[in-house]
């Protein structure tokens, strides 16, 4: 069974632009979560989607948004990019939205904002 | 707010040595604890998941224990190998009604051949 896939793997943008990242969960998984990883802040939770509904949201500004499609694929969007948005963006999928589920991570999208 | 701490931040050991990585969390009302491995520039690989009702889990040379009441977990790696070199992260779900993973800052392990 294929793992979690993320596209693109690498991205370079300039300040003020917007970006869309994509995540395809493991087949059959219905929950997708997004995390941001930076050297200074470590791994921080962005949001979680389950059955096309946002279930939980971390402490990030409204420039960060996401959605989930009926096939469970998810996208996250960052508008008006800032230098501090440079990070590795990871998505994780799990079978359900329960708190006892194992979460499986994708390889990440590395975003560089110049 | 749940806070997760990992000690030490970095560890260097000779090949073949047994080692222990530590993880502590401030809110003991967790649902589970998961250990991950991250290779440089890569995503996270799940190693072990311990449910809150469990005390330990084992997979090959890895053994993870959980003491929920004291807010601690340890990851024991037996007979370390150079291929074990990576950053090890622990993460918990739960505490304050949250449904997301709270991560520690990781322990960077180097196994010297």
Interface residues (C-beta under 8 A of the other chain):
Chain A: X4 X6 X33 X35 X42 X43 X44 X45 X48 X55 X56 X58 X88 X90 X92 X97 X99 X100 X102 X103 X104 X105 X106 X107 X108 X110
Chain B: X31 X32 X34 X36 X41 X42 X43 X44 X45 X46 X49 X51 X89 X91 X93 X94 X98 X99 X100 X101 X102 X103 X104 X105 X106
